[in-house]
């Protein structure tokens, strides 16, 4: 069974992979890594050794810094997706306007008494 320090090391490595997945736009991989990272941190906390509190604190501070970077990357990705959706809506409205403008309406032809 791994000790708390090695579990936090694994969580840090997983967090770096999560950061890479977010940067690449791979949200599913990032979500999976995030869940696994949270489990590792929980396990590390439950197995903490009172004699290694300084080392634990250092690793937790590194995790905190990494979490800040993850949050920034997630916000950047969110903003990028929001911008793309807005652009897609504008393009859809523009194309809809072209379709409305080019739609031909059938003319009614009168042949004497009735209309066809």
FIBA-666082 format. One record per atom (N, C-alpha, C): atom name; residue number from 1; residue in three letters; y, x, z; chain. Coordinates in steps of 0.02 Angstrom, whole numbers. Layout:
<nodes>
@atom:CA	seq:NUM	type:ala	v:Y	u:X	w:Z	mol:A
...
</nodes>
This chain:
<nodes>
@atom:N	seq:1	type:unk	v:-58	u:42	w:0	mol:A
@atom:CA	seq:1	type:unk	v:0	u:0	w:0	mol:A
@atom:C	seq:1	type:unk	v:62	u:44	w:0	mol:A
@atom:N	seq:2	type:unk	v:110	u:27	w:-41	mol:A
@atom:CA	seq:2	type:unk	v:171	u:67	w:-48	mol:A
@atom:C	seq:2	type:unk	v:217	u:57	w:11	mol:A
@atom:N	seq:3	type:unk	v:253	u:111	w:29	mol:A
@atom:CA	seq:3	type:unk	v:302	u:104	w:83	mol:A
@atom:C	seq:3	type:unk	v:367	u:76	w:56	mol:A
@atom:N	seq:4	type:unk	v:412	u:60	w:101	mol:A
@atom:CA	seq:4	type:unk	v:474	u:26	w:81	mol:A
@atom:C	seq:4	type:unk	v:517	u:69	w:35	mol:A
@atom:N	seq:5	type:unk	v:519	u:135	w:45	mol:A
@atom:CA	seq:5	type:unk	v:560	u:178	w:2	mol:A
@atom:C	seq:5	type:unk	v:535	u:180	w:-69	mol:A
@atom:N	seq:6	type:unk	v:469	u:184	w:-77	mol:A
@atom:CA	seq:6	type:unk	v:441	u:185	w:-145	mol:A
@atom:C	seq:6	type:unk	v:449	u:117	w:-178	mol:A
@atom:N	seq:7	type:unk	v:446	u:63	w:-139	mol:A
@atom:CA	seq:7	type:unk	v:458	u:-4	w:-168	mol:A
@atom:C	seq:7	type:unk	v:530	u:-10	w:-192	mol:A
@atom:N	seq:8	type:unk	v:576	u:17	w:-154	mol:A
@atom:CA	seq:8	type:unk	v:646	u:15	w:-175	mol:A
@atom:C	seq:8	type:unk	v:657	u:59	w:-237	mol:A
@atom:N	seq:9	type:unk	v:622	u:115	w:-241	mol:A
@atom:CA	seq:9	type:unk	v:626	u:157	w:-302	mol:A
@atom:C	seq:9	type:unk	v:601	u:118	w:-362	mol:A
@atom:N	seq:10	type:unk	v:546	u:81	w:-353	mol:A
@atom:CA	seq:10	type:unk	v:520	u:40	w:-409	mol:A
@atom:C	seq:10	type:unk	v:570	u:-14	w:-427	mol:A
@atom:N	seq:11	type:unk	v:602	u:-43	w:-377	mol:A
@atom:CA	seq:11	type:unk	v:653	u:-95	w:-389	mol:A
@atom:C	seq:11	type:unk	v:712	u:-66	w:-428	mol:A
@atom:N	seq:12	type:unk	v:732	u:-5	w:-411	mol:A
@atom:CA	seq:12	type:unk	v:787	u:27	w:-448	mol:A
@atom:C	seq:12	type:unk	v:768	u:39	w:-521	mol:A
@atom:N	seq:13	type:unk	v:707	u:64	w:-532	mol:A
@atom:CA	seq:13	type:unk	v:684	u:75	w:-601	mol:A
@atom:C	seq:13	type:unk	v:681	u:10	w:-640	mol:A
@atom:N	seq:14	type:unk	v:657	u:-42	w:-607	mol:A
@atom:CA	seq:14	type:unk	v:653	u:-107	w:-639	mol:A
@atom:C	seq:14	type:unk	v:723	u:-134	w:-654	mol:A
@atom:N	seq:15	type:unk	v:769	u:-122	w:-608	mol:A
@atom:CA	seq:15	type:unk	v:838	u:-143	w:-620	mol:A
@atom:C	seq:15	type:unk	v:869	u:-109	w:-680	mol:A
@atom:N	seq:16	type:unk	v:854	u:-45	w:-690	mol:A
@atom:CA	seq:16	type:unk	v:879	u:-10	w:-749	mol:A
@atom:C	seq:16	type:unk	v:851	u:-40	w:-813	mol:A
@atom:N	seq:17	type:unk	v:787	u:-58	w:-811	mol:A
@atom:CA	seq:17	type:unk	v:757	u:-91	w:-870	mol:A
@atom:C	seq:17	type:unk	v:789	u:-159	w:-881	mol:A
@atom:N	seq:18	type:unk	v:803	u:-194	w:-827	mol:A
@atom:CA	seq:18	type:unk	v:836	u:-259	w:-831	mol:A
@atom:C	seq:18	type:unk	v:905	u:-252	w:-863	mol:A
@atom:N	seq:19	type:unk	v:941	u:-200	w:-843	mol:A
@atom:CA	seq:19	type:unk	v:1007	u:-186	w:-871	mol:A
@atom:C	seq:19	type:unk	v:1002	u:-174	w:-947	mol:A
@atom:N	seq:20	type:unk	v:952	u:-135	w:-967	mol:A
@atom:CA	seq:20	type:unk	v:941	u:-123	w:-1038	mol:A
@atom:C	seq:20	type:unk	v:925	u:-186	w:-1076	mol:A
@atom:N	seq:21	type:unk	v:885	u:-230	w:-1045	mol:A
@atom:CA	seq:21	type:unk	v:867	u:-293	w:-1078	mol:A
@atom:C	seq:21	type:unk	v:929	u:-337	w:-1086	mol:A
@atom:N	seq:22	type:unk	v:971	u:-339	w:-1035	mol:A
@atom:CA	seq:22	type:unk	v:1033	u:-378	w:-1040	mol:A
@atom:C	seq:22	type:unk	v:1078	u:-350	w:-1095	mol:A
@atom:N	seq:23	type:unk	v:1084	u:-285	w:-1097	mol:A
@atom:CA	seq:23	type:unk	v:1126	u:-253	w:-1148	mol:A
@atom:C	seq:23	type:unk	v:1101	u:-269	w:-1218	mol:A
@atom:N	seq:24	type:unk	v:1035	u:-276	w:-1224	mol:A
@atom:CA	seq:24	type:unk	v:1005	u:-292	w:-1289	mol:A
@atom:C	seq:24	type:unk	v:1005	u:-367	w:-1303	mol:A
@atom:N	seq:25	type:unk	v:1025	u:-407	w:-1254	mol:A
@atom:CA	seq:25	type:unk	v:1027	u:-479	w:-1263	mol:A
@atom:C	seq:25	type:unk	v:960	u:-513	w:-1251	mol:A
@atom:N	seq:26	type:unk	v:912	u:-476	w:-1223	mol:A
@atom:CA	seq:26	type:unk	v:845	u:-503	w:-1209	mol:A
@atom:C	seq:26	type:unk	v:845	u:-536	w:-1141	mol:A
@atom:N	seq:27	type:unk	v:866	u:-597	w:-1138	mol:A
@atom:CA	seq:27	type:unk	v:876	u:-633	w:-1075	mol:A
@atom:C	seq:27	type:unk	v:809	u:-647	w:-1041	mol:A
@atom:N	seq:28	type:unk	v:758	u:-663	w:-1078	mol:A
@atom:CA	seq:28	type:unk	v:693	u:-678	w:-1049	mol:A
@atom:C	seq:28	type:unk	v:663	u:-618	w:-1012	mol:A
@atom:N	seq:29	type:unk	v:666	u:-560	w:-1043	mol:A
@atom:CA	seq:29	type:unk	v:641	u:-499	w:-1010	mol:A
@atom:C	seq:29	type:unk	v:683	u:-482	w:-949	mol:A
@atom:N	seq:30	type:unk	v:748	u:-491	w:-955	mol:A
@atom:CA	seq:30	type:unk	v:793	u:-478	w:-898	mol:A
@atom:C	seq:30	type:unk	v:777	u:-525	w:-840	mol:A
@atom:N	seq:31	type:unk	v:765	u:-588	w:-855	mol:A
@atom:CA	seq:31	type:unk	v:749	u:-636	w:-803	mol:A
@atom:C	seq:31	type:unk	v:684	u:-618	w:-767	mol:A
@atom:N	seq:32	type:unk	v:634	u:-600	w:-806	mol:A
@atom:CA	seq:32	type:unk	v:570	u:-580	w:-777	mol:A
@atom:C	seq:32	type:unk	v:578	u:-518	w:-733	mol:A
@atom:N	seq:33	type:unk	v:615	u:-470	w:-757	mol:A
@atom:CA	seq:33	type:unk	v:627	u:-409	w:-718	mol:A
@atom:C	seq:33	type:unk	v:666	u:-424	w:-655	mol:A
@atom:N	seq:34	type:unk	v:712	u:-470	w:-659	mol:A
@atom:CA	seq:34	type:unk	v:752	u:-489	w:-600	mol:A
@atom:C	seq:34	type:unk	v:708	u:-520	w:-546	mol:A
@atom:N	seq:35	type:unk	v:663	u:-563	w:-567	mol:A
@atom:CA	seq:35	type:unk	v:619	u:-595	w:-518	mol:A
@atom:C	seq:35	type:unk	v:573	u:-543	w:-485	mol:A
@atom:N	seq:36	type:unk	v:546	u:-498	w:-525	mol:A
@atom:CA	seq:36	type:unk	v:502	u:-447	w:-499	mol:A
@atom:C	seq:36	type:unk	v:540	u:-399	w:-453	mol:A
@atom:N	seq:37	type:unk	v:602	u:-383	w:-471	mol:A
@atom:CA	seq:37	type:unk	v:643	u:-339	w:-431	mol:A
@atom:C	seq:37	type:unk	v:658	u:-371	w:-363	mol:A
@atom:N	seq:38	type:unk	v:672	u:-436	w:-363	mol:A
@atom:CA	seq:38	type:unk	v:685	u:-471	w:-300	mol:A
@atom:C	seq:38	type:unk	v:623	u:-470	w:-255	mol:A
@atom:N	seq:39	type:unk	v:564	u:-478	w:-285	mol:A
@atom:CA	seq:39	type:unk	v:502	u:-476	w:-246	mol:A
@atom:C	seq:39	type:unk	v:492	u:-407	w:-215	mol:A
@atom:N	seq:40	type:unk	v:506	u:-354	w:-254	mol:A
@atom:CA	seq:40	type:unk	v:498	u:-287	w:-228	mol:A
@atom:C	seq:40	type:unk	v:546	u:-273	w:-170	mol:A
@atom:N	seq:41	type:unk	v:607	u:-298	w:-175	mol:A
@atom:CA	seq:41	type:unk	v:655	u:-288	w:-121	mol:A
@atom:C	seq:41	type:unk	v:632	u:-326	w:-58	mol:A
@atom:N	seq:42	type:unk	v:607	u:-386	w:-68	mol:A
@atom:CA	seq:42	type:unk	v:581	u:-426	w:-11	mol:A
@atom:C	seq:42	type:unk	v:524	u:-388	w:24	mol:A
@atom:N	seq:43	type:unk	v:478	u:-363	w:-17	mol:A
@atom:CA	seq:43	type:unk	v:421	u:-326	w:11	mol:A
@atom:C	seq:43	type:unk	v:445	u:-263	w:47	mol:A
@atom:N	seq:44	type:unk	v:493	u:-228	w:17	mol:A
@atom:CA	seq:44	type:unk	v:519	u:-167	w:48	mol:A
@atom:C	seq:44	type:unk	v:551	u:-183	w:115	mol:A
@atom:N	seq:45	type:unk	v:588	u:-238	w:118	mol:A
@atom:CA	seq:45	type:unk	v:621	u:-256	w:180	mol:A
@atom:C	seq:45	type:unk	v:571	u:-273	w:235	mol:A
@atom:N	seq:46	type:unk	v:518	u:-308	w:215	mol:A
@atom:CA	seq:46	type:unk	v:467	u:-327	w:265	mol:A
@atom:C	seq:46	type:unk	v:427	u:-267	w:290	mol:A
@atom:N	seq:47	type:unk	v:426	u:-213	w:251	mol:A
@atom:CA	seq:47	type:unk	v:388	u:-153	w:270	mol:A
@atom:C	seq:47	type:unk	v:433	u:-96	w:294	mol:A
@atom:N	seq:48	type:unk	v:495	u:-111	w:308	mol:A
@atom:CA	seq:48	type:unk	v:542	u:-57	w:326	mol:A
@atom:C	seq:48	type:unk	v:518	u:-20	w:389	mol:A
@atom:N	seq:49	type:unk	v:531	u:44	w:387	mol:A
@atom:CA	seq:49	type:unk	v:512	u:88	w:442	mol:A
@atom:C	seq:49	type:unk	v:576	u:106	w:481	mol:A
@atom:N	seq:50	type:unk	v:579	u:91	w:544	mol:A
@atom:CA	seq:50	type:unk	v:640	u:105	w:583	mol:A
@atom:C	seq:50	type:unk	v:660	u:180	w:581	mol:A
@atom:N	seq:51	type:unk	v:612	u:224	w:571	mol:A
@atom:CA	seq:51	type:unk	v:629	u:295	w:570	mol:A
@atom:C	seq:51	type:unk	v:662	u:317	w:504	mol:A
@atom:N	seq:52	type:unk	v:659	u:274	w:453	mol:A
@atom:CA	seq:52	type:unk	v:687	u:292	w:388	mol:A
@atom:C	seq:52	type:unk	v:747	u:248	w:370	mol:A
@atom:N	seq:53	type:unk	v:784	u:224	w:419	mol:A
@atom:CA	seq:53	type:unk	v:838	u:178	w:406	mol:A
@atom:C	seq:53	type:unk	v:894	u:208	w:363	mol:A
@atom:N	seq:54	type:unk	v:909	u:272	w:373	mol:A
@atom:CA	seq:54	type:unk	v:961	u:304	w:332	mol:A
@atom:C	seq:54	type:unk	v:942	u:306	w:259	mol:A
@atom:N	seq:55	type:unk	v:879	u:325	w:245	mol:A
@atom:CA	seq:55	type:unk	v:855	u:326	w:176	mol:A
@atom:C	seq:55	type:unk	v:854	u:255	w:147	mol:A
@atom:N	seq:56	type:unk	v:834	u:207	w:187	mol:A
@atom:CA	seq:56	type:unk	v:834	u:137	w:164	mol:A
@atom:C	seq:56	type:unk	v:905	u:115	w:147	mol:A
@atom:N	seq:57	type:unk	v:952	u:132	w:190	mol:A
@atom:CA	seq:57	type:unk	v:1022	u:113	w:178	mol:A
@atom:C	seq:57	type:unk	v:1047	u:143	w:113	mol:A
@atom:N	seq:58	type:unk	v:1031	u:206	w:100	mol:A
@atom:CA	seq:58	type:unk	v:1053	u:239	w:38	mol:A
@atom:C	seq:58	type:unk	v:1025	u:204	w:-24	mol:A
@atom:N	seq:59	type:unk	v:961	u:188	w:-21	mol:A
@atom:CA	seq:59	type:unk	v:929	u:154	w:-78	mol:A
@atom:C	seq:59	type:unk	v:957	u:84	w:-87	mol:A
@atom:N	seq:60	type:unk	v:969	u:49	w:-32	mol:A
@atom:CA	seq:60	type:unk	v:998	u:-18	w:-37	mol:A
@atom:C	seq:60	type:unk	v:1069	u:-15	w:-65	mol:A
@atom:N	seq:61	type:unk	v:1106	u:37	w:-48	mol:A
@atom:CA	seq:61	type:unk	v:1173	u:45	w:-77	mol:A
@atom:C	seq:61	type:unk	v:1169	u:58	w:-152	mol:A
@atom:N	seq:62	type:unk	v:1119	u:97	w:-173	mol:A
@atom:CA	seq:62	type:unk	v:1109	u:108	w:-245	mol:A
@atom:C	seq:62	type:unk	v:1090	u:43	w:-279	mol:A
@atom:N	seq:63	type:unk	v:1049	u:3	w:-246	mol:A
@atom:CA	seq:63	type:unk	v:1031	u:-63	w:-274	mol:A
@atom:C	seq:63	type:unk	v:1093	u:-108	w:-279	mol:A
@atom:N	seq:64	type:unk	v:1136	u:-104	w:-230	mol:A
@atom:CA	seq:64	type:unk	v:1197	u:-144	w:-230	mol:A
@atom:C	seq:64	type:unk	v:1241	u:-124	w:-289	mol:A
@atom:N	seq:65	type:unk	v:1248	u:-60	w:-301	mol:A
@atom:CA	seq:65	type:unk	v:1287	u:-35	w:-358	mol:A
@atom:C	seq:65	type:unk	v:1256	u:-58	w:-424	mol:A
@atom:N	seq:66	type:unk	v:1190	u:-53	w:-428	mol:A
@atom:CA	seq:66	type:unk	v:1155	u:-76	w:-487	mol:A
@atom:C	seq:66	type:unk	v:1165	u:-151	w:-498	mol:A
@atom:N	seq:67	type:unk	v:1164	u:-189	w:-443	mol:A
@atom:CA	seq:67	type:unk	v:1175	u:-261	w:-449	mol:A
@atom:C	seq:67	type:unk	v:1244	u:-276	w:-477	mol:A
@atom:N	seq:68	type:unk	v:1293	u:-237	w:-458	mol:A
@atom:CA	seq:68	type:unk	v:1361	u:-245	w:-485	mol:A
@atom:C	seq:68	type:unk	v:1361	u:-233	w:-560	mol:A
@atom:N	seq:69	type:unk	v:1326	u:-181	w:-582	mol:A
@atom:CA	seq:69	type:unk	v:1323	u:-166	w:-654	mol:A
@atom:C	seq:69	type:unk	v:1286	u:-222	w:-691	mol:A
@atom:N	seq:70	type:unk	v:1233	u:-248	w:-661	mol:A
@atom:CA	seq:70	type:unk	v:1195	u:-303	w:-691	mol:A
@atom:C	seq:70	type:unk	v:1240	u:-365	w:-698	mol:A
@atom:N	seq:71	type:unk	v:1278	u:-379	w:-647	mol:A
@atom:CA	seq:71	type:unk	v:1323	u:-437	w:-648	mol:A
@atom:C	seq:71	type:unk	v:1375	u:-429	w:-703	mol:A
@atom:N	seq:72	type:unk	v:1404	u:-370	w:-709	mol:A
@atom:CA	seq:72	type:unk	v:1453	u:-358	w:-762	mol:A
@atom:C	seq:72	type:unk	v:1423	u:-368	w:-831	mol:A
@atom:N	seq:73	type:unk	v:1363	u:-342	w:-840	mol:A
@atom:CA	seq:73	type:unk	v:1329	u:-348	w:-906	mol:A
@atom:C	seq:73	type:unk	v:1312	u:-421	w:-920	mol:A
@atom:N	seq:74	type:unk	v:1290	u:-458	w:-869	mol:A
@atom:CA	seq:74	type:unk	v:1274	u:-528	w:-878	mol:A
@atom:C	seq:74	type:unk	v:1337	u:-568	w:-896	mol:A
@atom:N	seq:75	type:unk	v:1393	u:-552	w:-865	mol:A
@atom:CA	seq:75	type:unk	v:1456	u:-586	w:-881	mol:A
@atom:C	seq:75	type:unk	v:1477	u:-570	w:-953	mol:A
@atom:N	seq:76	type:unk	v:1468	u:-507	w:-973	mol:A
@atom:CA	seq:76	type:unk	v:1486	u:-489	w:-1041	mol:A
@atom:C	seq:76	type:unk	v:1443	u:-527	w:-1091	mol:A
@atom:N	seq:77	type:unk	v:1378	u:-531	w:-1077	mol:A
@atom:CA	seq:77	type:unk	v:1332	u:-568	w:-1121	mol:A
@atom:C	seq:77	type:unk	v:1350	u:-642	w:-1122	mol:A
@atom:N	seq:78	type:unk	v:1366	u:-670	w:-1065	mol:A
@atom:CA	seq:78	type:unk	v:1385	u:-740	w:-1061	mol:A
@atom:C	seq:78	type:unk	v:1447	u:-754	w:-1104	mol:A
@atom:N	seq:79	type:unk	v:1497	u:-710	w:-1097	mol:A
@atom:CA	seq:79	type:unk	v:1559	u:-718	w:-1136	mol:A
@atom:C	seq:79	type:unk	v:1545	u:-712	w:-1211	mol:A
@atom:N	seq:80	type:unk	v:1501	u:-666	w:-1230	mol:A
@atom:CA	seq:80	type:unk	v:1483	u:-656	w:-1300	mol:A
@atom:C	seq:80	type:unk	v:1449	u:-719	w:-1327	mol:A
@atom:N	seq:81	type:unk	v:1403	u:-747	w:-1289	mol:A
@atom:CA	seq:81	type:unk	v:1368	u:-807	w:-1311	mol:A
@atom:C	seq:81	type:unk	v:1416	u:-866	w:-1316	mol:A
@atom:N	seq:82	type:unk	v:1461	u:-872	w:-1267	mol:A
@atom:CA	seq:82	type:unk	v:1510	u:-926	w:-1269	mol:A
@atom:C	seq:82	type:unk	v:1555	u:-920	w:-1330	mol:A
@atom:N	seq:83	type:unk	v:1576	u:-860	w:-1346	mol:A
@atom:CA	seq:83	type:unk	v:1617	u:-848	w:-1404	mol:A
@atom:C	seq:83	type:unk	v:1580	u:-865	w:-1469	mol:A
@atom:N	seq:84	type:unk	v:1517	u:-847	w:-1472	mol:A
@atom:CA	seq:84	type:unk	v:1477	u:-863	w:-1531	mol:A
@atom:C	seq:84	type:unk	v:1469	u:-938	w:-1539	mol:A
@atom:N	seq:85	type:unk	v:1459	u:-974	w:-1484	mol:A
@atom:CA	seq:85	type:unk	v:1453	u:-1047	w:-1488	mol:A
@atom:C	seq:85	type:unk	v:1518	u:-1079	w:-1512	mol:A
@atom:N	seq:86	type:unk	v:1574	u:-1055	w:-1486	mol:A
@atom:CA	seq:86	type:unk	v:1638	u:-1082	w:-1508	mol:A
@atom:C	seq:86	type:unk	v:1649	u:-1070	w:-1583	mol:A
@atom:N	seq:87	type:unk	v:1631	u:-1010	w:-1605	mol:A
@atom:CA	seq:87	type:unk	v:1638	u:-994	w:-1676	mol:A
@atom:C	seq:87	type:unk	v:1592	u:-1038	w:-1718	mol:A
@atom:N	seq:88	type:unk	v:1532	u:-1050	w:-1694	mol:A
@atom:CA	seq:88	type:unk	v:1485	u:-1093	w:-1729	mol:A
@atom:C	seq:88	type:unk	v:1512	u:-1164	w:-1734	mol:A
@atom:N	seq:89	type:unk	v:1542	u:-1189	w:-1680	mol:A
@atom:CA	seq:89	type:unk	v:1571	u:-1257	w:-1681	mol:A
@atom:C	seq:89	type:unk	v:1628	u:-1261	w:-1732	mol:A
@atom:N	seq:90	type:unk	v:1671	u:-1211	w:-1732	mol:A
@atom:CA	seq:90	type:unk	v:1727	u:-1211	w:-1780	mol:A
@atom:C	seq:90	type:unk	v:1701	u:-1209	w:-1851	mol:A
@atom:N	seq:91	type:unk	v:1650	u:-1169	w:-1863	mol:A
@atom:CA	seq:91	type:unk	v:1622	u:-1165	w:-1931	mol:A
@atom:C	seq:91	type:unk	v:1591	u:-1231	w:-1950	mol:A
@atom:N	seq:92	type:unk	v:1557	u:-1263	w:-1904	mol:A
@atom:CA	seq:92	type:unk	v:1527	u:-1328	w:-1917	mol:A
@atom:C	seq:92	type:unk	v:1580	u:-1380	w:-1934	mol:A
@atom:N	seq:93	type:unk	v:1635	u:-1380	w:-1896	mol:A
@atom:CA	seq:93	type:unk	v:1690	u:-1426	w:-1910	mol:A
@atom:C	seq:93	type:unk	v:1721	u:-1412	w:-1978	mol:A
@atom:N	seq:94	type:unk	v:1728	u:-1349	w:-1995	mol:A
@atom:CA	seq:94	type:unk	v:1756	u:-1330	w:-2060	mol:A
@atom:C	seq:94	type:unk	v:1712	u:-1355	w:-2116	mol:A
@atom:N	seq:95	type:unk	v:1647	u:-1343	w:-2110	mol:A
@atom:CA	seq:95	type:unk	v:1601	u:-1366	w:-2162	mol:A
@atom:C	seq:95	type:unk	v:1598	u:-1442	w:-2166	mol:A
@atom:N	seq:96	type:unk	v:1603	u:-1474	w:-2110	mol:A
@atom:CA	seq:96	type:unk	v:1604	u:-1547	w:-2109	mol:A
@atom:C	seq:96	type:unk	v:1666	u:-1573	w:-2145	mol:A
@atom:N	seq:97	type:unk	v:1722	u:-1539	w:-2136	mol:A
@atom:CA	seq:97	type:unk	v:1783	u:-1557	w:-2171	mol:A
@atom:C	seq:97	type:unk	v:1776	u:-1549	w:-2246	mol:A
@atom:N	seq:98	type:unk	v:1744	u:-1495	w:-2268	mol:A
@atom:CA	seq:98	type:unk	v:1732	u:-1485	w:-2340	mol:A
@atom:C	seq:98	type:unk	v:1686	u:-1540	w:-2367	mol:A
@atom:N	seq:99	type:unk	v:1636	u:-1557	w:-2328	mol:A
@atom:CA	seq:99	type:unk	v:1589	u:-1609	w:-2351	mol:A
@atom:C	seq:99	type:unk	v:1626	u:-1675	w:-2359	mol:A
@atom:N	seq:100	type:unk	v:1669	u:-1691	w:-2311	mol:A
@atom:CA	seq:100	type:unk	v:1708	u:-1753	w:-2315	mol:A
@atom:C	seq:100	type:unk	v:1754	u:-1752	w:-2376	mol:A
@atom:N	seq:101	type:unk	v:1785	u:-1695	w:-2389	mol:A
@atom:CA	seq:101	type:unk	v:1832	u:-1690	w:-2444	mol:A
@atom:C	seq:101	type:unk	v:1798	u:-1693	w:-2512	mol:A
@atom:N	seq:102	type:unk	v:1737	u:-1669	w:-2516	mol:A
@atom:CA	seq:102	type:unk	v:1703	u:-1667	w:-2582	mol:A
@atom:C	seq:102	type:unk	v:1658	u:-1726	w:-2594	mol:A
@atom:N	seq:103	type:unk	v:1650	u:-1768	w:-2544	mol:A
@atom:CA	seq:103	type:unk	v:1607	u:-1826	w:-2553	mol:A
@atom:C	seq:103	type:unk	v:1639	u:-1873	w:-2604	mol:A
@atom:N	seq:104	type:unk	v:1601	u:-1893	w:-2653	mol:A
@atom:CA	seq:104	type:unk	v:1626	u:-1939	w:-2703	mol:A
@atom:C	seq:104	type:unk	v:1607	u:-2009	w:-2684	mol:A
@atom:N	seq:105	type:unk	v:1653	u:-2054	w:-2692	mol:A
@atom:CA	seq:105	type:unk	v:1639	u:-2124	w:-2677	mol:A
@atom:C	seq:105	type:unk	v:1625	u:-2159	w:-2744	mol:A
@atom:N	seq:106	type:unk	v:1573	u:-2198	w:-2746	mol:A
@atom:CA	seq:106	type:unk	v:1557	u:-2232	w:-2809	mol:A
@atom:C	seq:106	type:unk	v:1612	u:-2282	w:-2827	mol:A
@atom:N	seq:107	type:unk	v:1627	u:-2285	w:-2891	mol:A
@atom:CA	seq:107	type:unk	v:1677	u:-2332	w:-2915	mol:A
@atom:C	seq:107	type:unk	v:1643	u:-2397	w:-2934	mol:A
@atom:N	seq:108	type:unk	v:1679	u:-2449	w:-2922	mol:A
@atom:CA	seq:108	type:unk	v:1653	u:-2514	w:-2942	mol:A
@atom:C	seq:108	type:unk	v:1674	u:-2526	w:-3015	mol:A
@atom:N	seq:109	type:unk	v:1627	u:-2544	w:-3054	mol:A
@atom:CA	seq:109	type:unk	v:1641	u:-2558	w:-3125	mol:A
@atom:C	seq:109	type:unk	v:1641	u:-2634	w:-3133	mol:A
@atom:N	seq:110	type:unk	v:1693	u:-2659	w:-3163	mol:A
@atom:CA	seq:110	type:unk	v:1695	u:-2731	w:-3174	mol:A
@atom:C	seq:110	type:unk	v:1675	u:-2745	w:-3245	mol:A
@atom:N	seq:111	type:unk	v:1630	u:-2793	w:-3251	mol:A
@atom:CA	seq:111	type:unk	v:1607	u:-2815	w:-3316	mol:A
@atom:C	seq:111	type:unk	v:1620	u:-2890	w:-3321	mol:A
@atom:N	seq:112	type:unk	v:1677	u:-2905	w:-3341	mol:A
@atom:CA	seq:112	type:unk	v:1692	u:-2976	w:-3348	mol:A
@atom:C	seq:112	type:unk	v:1700	u:-3009	w:-3281	mol:A
@atom:N	seq:113	type:unk	v:1653	u:-3053	w:-3265	mol:A
@atom:CA	seq:113	type:unk	v:1659	u:-3094	w:-3205	mol:A
@atom:C	seq:113	type:unk	v:1636	u:-3057	w:-3141	mol:A
@atom:N	seq:114	type:unk	v:1581	u:-3024	w:-3143	mol:A
@atom:CA	seq:114	type:unk	v:1551	u:-2994	w:-3083	mol:A
@atom:C	seq:114	type:unk	v:1564	u:-2920	w:-3079	mol:A
@atom:N	seq:115	type:unk	v:1543	u:-2894	w:-3025	mol:A
@atom:CA	seq:115	type:unk	v:1550	u:-2823	w:-3015	mol:A
@atom:C	seq:115	type:unk	v:1481	u:-2792	w:-3008	mol:A
@atom:N	seq:116	type:unk	v:1475	u:-2731	w:-3031	mol:A
@atom:CA	seq:116	type:unk	v:1412	u:-2696	w:-3026	mol:A
@atom:C	seq:116	type:unk	v:1419	u:-2637	w:-2981	mol:A
</nodes>
